[in-house]
Amino acid sequence: MAKIMIYPSKYVQGPGEMGKLGSYAEGYGSKALVLISSSGYKRIQATLDAGFAGSKCAPVYDFFNGECSKNEINRLQGVMDAQGCDLVIGIGGGKTLDTAKAVAFYKKVPVLICPTIASTDAPCSALSVIYTDAGVFEEYLFLPANPNMVLMDTDIISQSPVRLTVSGMGDALATYFEARACQISGAANCAGGQVTGAAMALAKLCLDTLMDEGLKAKLALEAGACTPAVEKVIEANTLLSGLGFESGGLAGAHAVHNGLTVLEECHHMYHGEKVAFGTLTQLVLENVDLEELEETYQFCISLGLPVTLGQLGIQNVTMDKVMAVAEAACAPTDTLHNMPFPVTPQSVAAAILAADRYGRFYLGE
């Protein structure tokens, strides 16, 4: 199997970049479907109006319905047909961006991705995670190409709720551990090849950046400041994690996340928060050394990421609930089977219970 690495055509990060969106967009199309939430549009309408003023690309705004589902993707294709759009721009969070990428794929047009938060590693990837209209994980849609451009306006991102950036650190935390598992097992990455040394280096840099800068960034954001630590974490959450997970591969952490989506009690939790607990579960499955385990738990605790089932919203923990999560995580099409050893619902359930107990121990409960 060949080694393969993929990445977006262009990545731009800096303050005030959303105000230049129109000049960037006109290089890709003349009429853009701009997918954004209604609340997001209200927040940055003035910036968008200024960004498209004088541009040769006209925006057509449509408000995201909340789930990256097949029905929403089909609806937006109809909007593009009716409006004659030749470009898609996604502005917002992970599900909005995944939807934009999927619509652009089906319509065979370029896509520009503009996160307003740094809560997931979705922006750079050639992947859309498809959910049902009710928010239950359905499937991965692997795309033939990464976004044409990813634009990160750090002024806007640093003004988003701190919990969202912390969630992004939870998502990024999994990157190195999952890539390492895939490298050991020889499993294919999201590009259909084996991990390159470059991807492993980026995944390790992602982890090191989180450990060195994560708490500093959280505290700075709580103070309303965009510091060098915040800039580094935004890059780690988005670019380093995006390249690392896609060209490194997914394994246990994201599979456990997908399993957790079957429990309605967890639906209020953000993607990265569930992935963080999935990472801890993967480390328990791997039986990593105590130093690595403790460092990862303490990192999560320092940021307020969930380390117990109770913190995920599962107050009445039963074996039936844990097995439901484990069985969904072990679905034949999910990535838990990229681990370098056989896994079963029983072994995953045991790891979930142990990860929860370790979390309560480190919390002093």
HELIX and SHEET records of a PDB file:
HELIX    1   1 GLU A   17  LYS A   20  5                                   4    
HELIX    2   2 LEU A   21  ALA A   25  1                                   5    
HELIX    3   3 SER A   38  PHE A   52  1                                  15    
HELIX    4   4 LYS A   70  GLN A   83  1                                  14    
HELIX    5   5 GLY A   94  LYS A  107  1                                  14    
HELIX    6   6 THR A  154  ILE A  157  1                                   4    
HELIX    7   7 VAL A  162  SER A  185  1                                  24    
HELIX    8   8 GLY A  197  GLU A  222  1                                  26    
HELIX    9   9 PRO A  228  GLU A  235  1                                   8    
HELIX   10  10 ALA A  236  LEU A  240  3                                   5    
HELIX   11  11 SER A  241  GLY A  248  1                                   8    
HELIX   12  12 GLY A  252  LEU A  260  1                                   9    
HELIX   13  13 GLU A  264  CYS A  266  5                                   3    
HELIX   14  14 HIS A  271  GLU A  286  1                                  16    
HELIX   15  15 LEU A  290  LEU A  303  1                                  14    
HELIX   16  16 MET A  319  ALA A  329  1                                  11    
HELIX   17  17 THR A  335  ASN A  338  5                                   4    
HELIX   18  18 PRO A  345  TYR A  362  1                                  18    
SHEET    1   A 6 TYR A  11  GLY A  14  0                                        
SHEET    2   A 6 MET A 149  ASP A 153  1                                        
SHEET    3   A 6 VAL A 111  PRO A 115  1                                        
SHEET    4   A 6 LEU A  87  GLY A  92  1                                        
SHEET    5   A 6 LYS A  31  ILE A  36  1                                        
SHEET    6   A 6 ALA A  58  PHE A  63  1                                        
SHEET    1   B 2 LEU A 127  TYR A 131  0                                        
SHEET    2   B 2 PHE A 137  PHE A 142 -1                                        
END                                                                             
